[in-house]
Amino acid sequence: MLKKLTPLVAVATVLSFGISAFAEDTPMEKEMSAMNKAYKALKKSIEDPAQKAENLKFIAEIKKTNDAASKMEPKTLADQPAAAKAAYLEKFKASMADFGKHVEALEAAVNAGNTAAAKAEFDKLNDLKKKGHEEFKKD
Ligand code: HEM
């Protein structure tokens, strides 16, 4: 019985390693997942000025993840022809920097207690996310 099971266990072990390697997040995916968590949490409270401190905390997290991701390379960079790589990366960094400016505008609006401006900047971040993903993210 044990003799029959041993190869099965070996196969299962190799498979599970293979699957976990396949599912592993890139450093940028990790930052983006953290950004996603903060952005989703912020959605619930961004129009409530009474939750200013909480909102500023989520915005700080978005800022932190954006800063970190800005220094990384998107997976799609590998698909670009060699001659186009540098320009592609510059464009990515510029988009991330633009996103960062709007995160700061969002922070300023929340600090000023301007709920309408905060909501507008919050929605703008969603537009930039869609644009950024269309341009730089696979699938
Ligand atoms: C509210 C803003 C944003 C949110 C909530 C967000 C969320 C996410 C999520 C959930 C993923 C998938 C992570 C995973 O697979 O584990 C992702 C990936 C990605 N996002 Fe964003 N994102 C935002 C803004 C942006 C912007 C502005 C850009 C570019 C200008 C961008 C570029 C990318 C890229 C390139 C990936 C793929 C990661 C890789 O290549 O390794 N994202 N994002």
Residues whose N, C-alpha, C, O or C-beta is under 5 A from the ligand:
A	BS01	HEM	D25 T26 M28 E29 M32 S33 M35 N36 Y39 E73 P74 K75 T76 F92 S95 M96 F99 L125 L128 K129 G132 H133 F136 K137
